[in-house]
Amino acid sequence: MERNVGGFDRTARLVAGPLLAILGVAALLGTIPGGTTVGAVLLVVGAVLLGTGLTQRCLIHRVFGFDTFSRQ
């Protein structure tokens, strides 16, 4: 699979992913309100965003034909 995540899209994923994962862990631990379901969802979404930002590959982008990676 070719790279299709770059620029602002990648930066946003690398910032938002860890933040959402931290909020998810905090919700799972009961530090912030939200419960286990919200915590688990936040943790998974954060991990996926971080992973796609690091690898620069996103299946959703590929399915819909989006490409924010600059090939210069």
C-alpha positions, 0 to 999 in steps of 0.5 A: 500500500502506498503512502497517502497521508502527509502534510497537515493531515499527518501532523493532525493525526500525530497530535490528536492520536496521542491526546485521544489515547491519553483521554481514553486511558484516563476514562478507563482508569476513572480519572475523568468521567466517561466510563469504559465504553467511551474510554475504550473508543477514545483509546482505539481511535487515538491508536489508529490515528497515531498509527496512520500518522506514523506509517503515512498509510490510511485504508479509509483514504485509499478506499475514497481516493484521498491522497494528502502525501506529496510526492516531489 
